[in-house]
Amino acid sequence: MLNRHSFSKLFLTSLLGGFFLLAIYSFLPFKNHATDPIFTVVLDAGHGGKDPGNRGNGYYEKKIALNIVLKIGAELKKHPDVKVVYTRTKDHLVPLDLRASIANKAKADLFVSIHCDAHNSNAYGAGTFVLGLHENNRNFRIAQKENSVIFLEEDYEQKYDGFDPNNPESVISLVLMQEEYLDQSIEAAAVIQESFVKNLKRKDRTVKQAGFLVLRNTYMPSVLVETGFLTNKREGAYLNSSKGQQEIAVSIAKAILNYKDRLHQTISSDDNKILKNSEQIVTPNQPASDIMFKIQIAASTKKVETTPFNFNGLNNVTAEKKGVLFRYYFGNTHSYNEAKKLQEIASQKGYSKSFVKAFKNGKEIKLSQALNSD
């Protein structure tokens, strides 16, 4: 029999290359908007320093991206319920993994990375991307261009787990952690794209998915904006102008505020449904329904035994695999009120970012749907 000390040593050793090295990234943080009403945006100016970005028509992508980011921040700072964090405010190179770390440390609600595009044709227009598998060669080439900055970083092979920007198969590993936020990322990207078209009459290059390394380890909705093509003579001049940069910044800032308002409206709506319906889901006098509530406390690409030892003493922890991720749930109950009590217990045990998930006949459903179910 292993004693507690021996088991702990064996456990840590066996997972050193996996679970615990991924702890910061795998145990996904979720912000509680009810207790923290400030909306935090991390603005990321692409490239910088010895990485100029693309040089279409002699312009510098790194300078244009930074100017636009600072102008977006100035617009957002006019709103007291918005906090702005920058990954850089000067012309220096920030490693891609550090950009994600800045966003995670800030517990951001949204990560927006600003870039300018290039092409060997006369292509023009603005496009917005979220992390995902590229659907065509064009999307892969865009991501490849942005990801190639890692070659300027020391020890990039170790830092990025052997990721190769030139290998399409490497992209598969990128999508795992952003899976939790894909829907919200797409919504944020769509709002930004809509603002470009509606407010600036820009050509709509739509919302697309591609394997951008800078988005890999951000644990919040994250988008990358290609504001236009420097290689297009007319559009390049517009992007390089103070007028163009200000217009683009205002358009993106409006979109971010629109997304924030939509998000808060959704949360408020769900809260109202909870107050109205939670007592009606299951009462002591009712038979058990087919709706179950569980508390998600963690997610990981590695399977971990669901013993109390591994989960800060919590009993009744279960693991379910969805795709390549293992999700870990604490407790299960037919009562939403009871689920909130379980969430508080999980929080006291160190899982402050835990949240309630709903299931019907074993399949996950939206919480609002569960609370409206008869």
C-alpha positions, 0 to 999 in steps of 0.5 A: 500500500502506498502512503499519502506521501508516496502516492503524492510523489508518484502522482506528481512525477507521473503527470509532470509532463502532462496534467500539472504542466497544463494546469494553468491552461487546462483548468479553465477560468470562468469569470463570475459577472454577477460579482465582477461587473467590469468588462475587461478587454485585452487589446493585442497589437500584432508583431512589434520590435524586430518583427515588422509584420507585412511590409505591403507598399512599404508600410509597417504592419506593426506600427499600424496595428499598434496605432489602431490598438491604442485608439481602440483603447482610448475609445473604450476607456471612455466607459467606466465599466470597461477595463483595457489591458494592452499586450504592448504599448510600444514598438517591441516584440512580445512572444505569442505565449506571453500575450495569452498569459497577459490575457489570462492573468487579467481574467479578460472577458475578450481578447482582440488581436489586431493585424493587417493582411497581405496578398499577391493580388489586389485583394481588399476588405476586412476579415475577422478570425477565430481559432479553428481548423482552416477550411482552405489553403488561403486561411492556412496561409494567413495563419502561417504568416502570423504564426511564423513570428515564433521563429524570432523567439528563443527556444520556440520549439520547447515553448510551443511544444514542437509546433510548426507553422508550416505544417497544417497538422500542427494546427489540430493541437491549437483548437483544443483549449479554445473549444470552451469559448468557440461560440462566444468567439464567433459571436464577438467576431461576427459583431466586429465584422458587422460593424466594419460593414455597417459603419465603414462600408468595408468589403465583408470578408466574413468570419473565418476559422484558422489556426492562429497560435496567439489564440491558442492559450487564451481562456476567454472569447478571442478573435483576430482581426485583419483590418485590411490589406497593406498590399492593396495600394488604396487600402494600404494608404487608408490603413496607414492614415490617421483618419483610417486608423481612427475610423477602424478603431471606433468601429471595433470599439463600438463592436466590443461595446455591443458585444459586452451589452449583448453578453450582459443582457444574456446573463441578466436574462438567465438570472431572471429566468433562474429567479422565476423558474428555479423553484418550479424545476423540482420541489420535494413533493415532485418526482425526479425530473429528467433534468440534472445539474452538475458543477463543472470544476475543471477540464483537461486533455489528461485523464485524472482519477476522480478520487478526493485526493486529486480534487481538494477533498471533493467527493462525488467527482465524475469525469466525462470525455467530450472530444479530446477534453475530459470535463470534471463535474462535482455532484449531481442534483435535480434541483437548481437551488441545490446545485448552487449550494454545491457550487459554493462548496466547490468554491470553498474547496478552491474551485472559484471558477466552477459553474453549473451545467444542465443535462437532460437525459444525459445530454448537455443543454443550455442552463436557460433551457433547463430552467424553462423546462416543465 
